[in-house]
């Protein structure tokens, strides 16, 4: 019997180990951020931490800094 998703692979739009390279940080950084209560939103399912790609993108958008000079010239 074939399943669309293996239990070892997250569903589309869900990232586990891929979250760190996606954000270009190391896995330890994500672990530290979770402990500090900062960083992107995450979900814990059993012993597994899962990040939604949409949450990573939203967090990245929230980190965006627009230089003041750019705002003045626009």
MODELLER restraints for C-alpha pairs under 7 A, 6 or more apart:
rsr = mdl.restraints
at = mdl.atoms
rsr.add(forms.Gaussian(group=physical.xy_distance, feature=features.Distance(at['CA:5:A'], at['CA:11:A']), mean=6.52, stdev=0.5))
rsr.add(forms.Gaussian(group=physical.xy_distance, feature=features.Distance(at['CA:13:A'], at['CA:52:A']), mean=5.77, stdev=0.5))
rsr.add(forms.Gaussian(group=physical.xy_distance, feature=features.Distance(at['CA:13:A'], at['CA:53:A']), mean=5.13, stdev=0.5))
rsr.add(forms.Gaussian(group=physical.xy_distance, feature=features.Distance(at['CA:14:A'], at['CA:50:A']), mean=6.50, stdev=0.5))
rsr.add(forms.Gaussian(group=physical.xy_distance, feature=features.Distance(at['CA:14:A'], at['CA:51:A']), mean=5.73, stdev=0.5))
rsr.add(forms.Gaussian(group=physical.xy_distance, feature=features.Distance(at['CA:14:A'], at['CA:52:A']), mean=4.53, stdev=0.5))
rsr.add(forms.Gaussian(group=physical.xy_distance, feature=features.Distance(at['CA:14:A'], at['CA:53:A']), mean=5.77, stdev=0.5))
rsr.add(forms.Gaussian(group=physical.xy_distance, feature=features.Distance(at['CA:15:A'], at['CA:50:A']), mean=5.87, stdev=0.5))
rsr.add(forms.Gaussian(group=physical.xy_distance, feature=features.Distance(at['CA:15:A'], at['CA:51:A']), mean=5.04, stdev=0.5))
rsr.add(forms.Gaussian(group=physical.xy_distance, feature=features.Distance(at['CA:15:A'], at['CA:52:A']), mean=5.98, stdev=0.5))
rsr.add(forms.Gaussian(group=physical.xy_distance, feature=features.Distance(at['CA:15:A'], at['CA:53:A']), mean=6.39, stdev=0.5))
rsr.add(forms.Gaussian(group=physical.xy_distance, feature=features.Distance(at['CA:16:A'], at['CA:49:A']), mean=6.52, stdev=0.5))
rsr.add(forms.Gaussian(group=physical.xy_distance, feature=features.Distance(at['CA:16:A'], at['CA:50:A']), mean=5.01, stdev=0.5))
rsr.add(forms.Gaussian(group=physical.xy_distance, feature=features.Distance(at['CA:16:A'], at['CA:51:A']), mean=5.99, stdev=0.5))
rsr.add(forms.Gaussian(group=physical.xy_distance, feature=features.Distance(at['CA:19:A'], at['CA:51:A']), mean=6.67, stdev=0.5))
rsr.add(forms.Gaussian(group=physical.xy_distance, feature=features.Distance(at['CA:20:A'], at['CA:26:A']), mean=5.40, stdev=0.5))
rsr.add(forms.Gaussian(group=physical.xy_distance, feature=features.Distance(at['CA:20:A'], at['CA:27:A']), mean=5.34, stdev=0.5))
rsr.add(forms.Gaussian(group=physical.xy_distance, feature=features.Distance(at['CA:20:A'], at['CA:30:A']), mean=6.85, stdev=0.5))
rsr.add(forms.Gaussian(group=physical.xy_distance, feature=features.Distance(at['CA:33:A'], at['CA:39:A']), mean=5.45, stdev=0.5))
rsr.add(forms.Gaussian(group=physical.xy_distance, feature=features.Distance(at['CA:40:A'], at['CA:55:A']), mean=6.30, stdev=0.5))
rsr.add(forms.Gaussian(group=physical.xy_distance, feature=features.Distance(at['CA:40:A'], at['CA:56:A']), mean=5.71, stdev=0.5))
rsr.add(forms.Gaussian(group=physical.xy_distance, feature=features.Distance(at['CA:40:A'], at['CA:59:A']), mean=5.32, stdev=0.5))
rsr.add(forms.Gaussian(group=physical.xy_distance, feature=features.Distance(at['CA:41:A'], at['CA:51:A']), mean=6.91, stdev=0.5))
rsr.add(forms.Gaussian(group=physical.xy_distance, feature=features.Distance(at['CA:41:A'], at['CA:55:A']), mean=5.93, stdev=0.5))
rsr.add(forms.Gaussian(group=physical.xy_distance, feature=features.Distance(at['CA:42:A'], at['CA:49:A']), mean=6.68, stdev=0.5))
rsr.add(forms.Gaussian(group=physical.xy_distance, feature=features.Distance(at['CA:42:A'], at['CA:50:A']), mean=5.79, stdev=0.5))
rsr.add(forms.Gaussian(group=physical.xy_distance, feature=features.Distance(at['CA:42:A'], at['CA:51:A']), mean=4.81, stdev=0.5))
rsr.add(forms.Gaussian(group=physical.xy_distance, feature=features.Distance(at['CA:43:A'], at['CA:49:A']), mean=5.69, stdev=0.5))
rsr.add(forms.Gaussian(group=physical.xy_distance, feature=features.Distance(at['CA:43:A'], at['CA:50:A']), mean=5.17, stdev=0.5))
rsr.add(forms.Gaussian(group=physical.xy_distance, feature=features.Distance(at['CA:43:A'], at['CA:51:A']), mean=6.33, stdev=0.5))
rsr.add(forms.Gaussian(group=physical.xy_distance, feature=features.Distance(at['CA:44:A'], at['CA:50:A']), mean=6.16, stdev=0.5))
